[in-house]
Every structure is written in structure tokens, then in C-alpha cells.
Amino acid sequence: MNDIQSIKTRAVANMTHSEMGLILGALEHYLPEITALDVAVHTRPLAKGRRVIFWVEGPDSFKAAPILEKMAELMVQRDPYKVTTLSEARALFGLKPPMARGARLGQKLIQSLHRFRGKKAG
């Protein structure tokens, strides 16, 4: 329990007052689930000084991702002014912005074209 309290204290230090109001309850609810997984919970900024509340890495980080997504969605839902976007909330938990279905298809098309050009040139 001491580890959870330590992570929570460091995470709160990374939050603004408005973020505390939006996510503190969810943090208390979901943090034990996250720490039960085989992951390291970090509260230091990511590369290039990206501001985060906390982020995880480790063998079970793919299991933690849905939990972090729930927390980001709760943050957006609880925002009374509706100014927090899902992309911003996901970034605060070290997640990448959600990719639209059309964007994924576009990326696959571009990759196919690159493969086709590579075979044709070789």
C-alpha cells in the first residue's frame, strides 16, 4: 500500500488543480489495478518534456493501456466545461492519441504503395 501512496503523491504533484478534480477519484480507484500488473509506474516527464500525470512500461503495459484509456475517458467526461479533449487526456497518461479508422486505412495504403514501389524498383 505504501507504493501506491507514493505513486499517487508523485502523480498529484504533476497535476494542475483542475486535473485533480477531474481524475483524483479515478486515480484512487484504478491505481491498485495498475500496480498489480507487472509494470513500472513512472511520474517523470516523457521524452521532449511532454507533461504527464504518470505513465507505465513493462511486460504488462499492454494490459494497463485499457485501464489508462478508461481514466482518460473519465477525465474528458467529468470536465464540466468540455475543454479537455481525449487526445490531451490520453497524453497525460503516456498514451498516443486515438487514431481514426480512416487514418489507419490511409497508413496501410501508403505502406502498400511503398512496398509496391520497392518491388518494382528492385
C-alpha positions as a Markdown table, in Angstrom:
| # | Residue | x | y | z |
|---|---|---|---|---|
| 1 | Met | 0.0 | 0.0 | 0.0 |
| 2 | Asn | 2.9 | 2.3 | 0.7 |
| 3 | Asp | 4.0 | 2.0 | -3.0 |
| 4 | Ile | 0.5 | 3.1 | -4.2 |
| 5 | Gln | 0.5 | 6.1 | -1.9 |
| 6 | Ser | 4.0 | 7.1 | -3.1 |
| 7 | Ile | 2.9 | 6.9 | -6.8 |
| 8 | Lys | -0.3 | 8.8 | -6.0 |
| 9 | Thr | 1.6 | 11.6 | -4.2 |
| 10 | Arg | 4.0 | 12.0 | -7.1 |
| 11 | Ala | 1.2 | 11.9 | -9.7 |
| 12 | Val | -0.7 | 14.5 | -7.8 |
| 13 | Ala | 2.4 | 16.7 | -7.9 |
| 14 | Asn | 2.2 | 16.5 | -11.7 |
| 15 | Met | -1.4 | 17.7 | -11.9 |
| 16 | Thr | -3.0 | 21.1 | -12.2 |
| 17 | His | -5.8 | 21.9 | -9.7 |
| 18 | Ser | -8.4 | 21.3 | -12.4 |
| 19 | Glu | -6.9 | 17.9 | -13.4 |
| 20 | Met | -7.0 | 16.9 | -9.7 |
| 21 | Gly | -10.8 | 17.5 | -9.6 |
| 22 | Leu | -11.3 | 15.5 | -12.8 |
| 23 | Ile | -9.2 | 12.5 | -12.1 |
| 24 | Leu | -8.3 | 12.1 | -8.4 |
| 25 | Gly | -11.2 | 9.7 | -7.7 |
| 26 | Ala | -10.4 | 7.5 | -10.8 |
| 27 | Leu | -6.7 | 7.5 | -9.8 |
| 28 | Glu | -7.6 | 6.1 | -6.4 |
| 29 | His | -9.8 | 3.5 | -7.9 |
| 30 | Tyr | -7.6 | 2.3 | -10.8 |
| 31 | Leu | -4.1 | 2.7 | -9.4 |
| 32 | Pro | -4.2 | -0.6 | -7.4 |
| 33 | Glu | -5.2 | -2.4 | -10.6 |
| 34 | Ile | -2.3 | -0.9 | -12.5 |
| 35 | Thr | 0.3 | -1.6 | -9.7 |
| 36 | Ala | -0.9 | -5.3 | -9.5 |
| 37 | Leu | 0.4 | -5.7 | -13.1 |
| 38 | Asp | 4.0 | -6.3 | -14.0 |
| 39 | Val | 4.7 | -2.7 | -14.9 |
| 40 | Ala | 6.8 | 0.2 | -13.6 |
| 41 | Val | 4.7 | 3.3 | -13.0 |
| 42 | His | 6.7 | 6.5 | -13.8 |
| 43 | Thr | 5.8 | 10.1 | -12.9 |
| 44 | Arg | 8.7 | 11.8 | -14.7 |
| 45 | Pro | 8.1 | 13.6 | -18.0 |
| 46 | Leu | 8.4 | 11.6 | -21.2 |
| 47 | Ala | 10.8 | 12.5 | -24.0 |
| 48 | Lys | 10.9 | 16.1 | -25.2 |
| 49 | Gly | 9.4 | 17.3 | -21.9 |
| 50 | Arg | 5.9 | 16.0 | -22.5 |
| 51 | Arg | 3.9 | 16.7 | -19.4 |
| 52 | Val | 2.3 | 13.6 | -17.9 |
| 53 | Ile | 0.4 | 12.6 | -14.7 |
| 54 | Phe | 2.0 | 9.2 | -14.9 |
| 55 | Trp | 2.8 | 6.5 | -17.5 |
| 56 | Val | 3.7 | 2.8 | -17.4 |
| 57 | Glu | 6.2 | 0.5 | -19.0 |
| 58 | Gly | 6.9 | -3.2 | -18.7 |
| 59 | Pro | 5.8 | -6.6 | -19.8 |
| 60 | Asp | 2.1 | -6.0 | -18.9 |
| 61 | Ser | 1.9 | -2.4 | -20.2 |
| 62 | Phe | -0.5 | -3.6 | -22.9 |
| 63 | Lys | -2.8 | -4.8 | -20.1 |
| 64 | Ala | -2.5 | -1.4 | -18.4 |
| 65 | Ala | -3.4 | 0.5 | -21.6 |
| 66 | Pro | -7.1 | -0.1 | -21.4 |
| 67 | Ile | -7.2 | 1.0 | -17.8 |
| 68 | Leu | -5.3 | 4.2 | -18.7 |
| 69 | Glu | -7.8 | 4.7 | -21.5 |
| 70 | Lys | -10.7 | 4.5 | -19.1 |
| 71 | Met | -9.0 | 7.1 | -16.9 |
| 72 | Ala | -8.6 | 9.4 | -19.9 |
| 73 | Glu | -12.2 | 8.9 | -20.9 |
| 74 | Leu | -13.4 | 9.6 | -17.4 |
| 75 | Met | -11.3 | 12.8 | -17.3 |
| 76 | Val | -13.0 | 14.0 | -20.5 |
| 77 | Gln | -16.5 | 13.0 | -19.3 |
| 78 | Arg | -16.0 | 14.8 | -15.9 |
| 79 | Asp | -14.8 | 18.1 | -17.4 |
| 80 | Pro | -17.7 | 20.5 | -16.7 |
| 81 | Tyr | -16.5 | 22.9 | -19.4 |
| 82 | Lys | -15.8 | 20.3 | -22.0 |
| 83 | Val | -12.5 | 21.7 | -23.0 |
| 84 | Thr | -10.4 | 18.6 | -22.3 |
| 85 | Thr | -10.0 | 16.5 | -25.5 |
| 86 | Leu | -9.5 | 12.8 | -25.5 |
| 87 | Ser | -6.1 | 13.2 | -27.1 |
| 88 | Glu | -5.0 | 15.6 | -24.4 |
| 89 | Ala | -6.2 | 13.3 | -21.6 |
| 90 | Arg | -4.6 | 10.2 | -23.2 |
| 91 | Ala | -1.3 | 12.2 | -23.5 |
| 92 | Leu | -1.4 | 12.8 | -19.7 |
| 93 | Phe | -1.2 | 9.1 | -19.2 |
| 94 | Gly | 1.6 | 8.5 | -21.8 |
| 95 | Leu | -0.8 | 7.2 | -24.4 |
| 96 | Lys | -0.8 | 8.1 | -28.1 |
| 97 | Pro | -3.8 | 10.0 | -29.5 |
| 98 | Pro | -6.6 | 7.7 | -30.8 |
| 99 | Met | -6.2 | 7.1 | -34.5 |
| 100 | Ala | -9.3 | 7.4 | -36.6 |
| 101 | Arg | -10.3 | 4.4 | -38.7 |
| 102 | Gly | -9.8 | 6.3 | -41.9 |
| 103 | Ala | -6.3 | 7.3 | -40.8 |
| 104 | Arg | -5.4 | 3.7 | -40.2 |
| 105 | Leu | -6.6 | 2.7 | -43.6 |
| 106 | Gly | -4.7 | 5.6 | -45.2 |
| 107 | Gln | -1.5 | 4.4 | -43.4 |
| 108 | Lys | -2.0 | 0.9 | -44.7 |
| 109 | Leu | -2.5 | 2.2 | -48.2 |
| 110 | Ile | 0.7 | 4.2 | -48.0 |
| 111 | Gln | 2.6 | 1.2 | -46.7 |
| 112 | Ser | 1.3 | -0.9 | -49.6 |
| 113 | Leu | 2.4 | 1.7 | -52.1 |
| 114 | His | 5.9 | 1.8 | -50.6 |
| 115 | Arg | 6.1 | -2.0 | -50.8 |
| 116 | Phe | 4.9 | -2.0 | -54.4 |
| 117 | Arg | 7.4 | 0.7 | -55.4 |
| 118 | Gly | 10.2 | -1.1 | -53.6 |
| 119 | Lys | 9.4 | -4.4 | -55.5 |
| 120 | Lys | 9.2 | -2.5 | -58.8 |
| 121 | Ala | 12.5 | -0.7 | -58.4 |
| 122 | Gly | 14.3 | -3.9 | -57.3 |
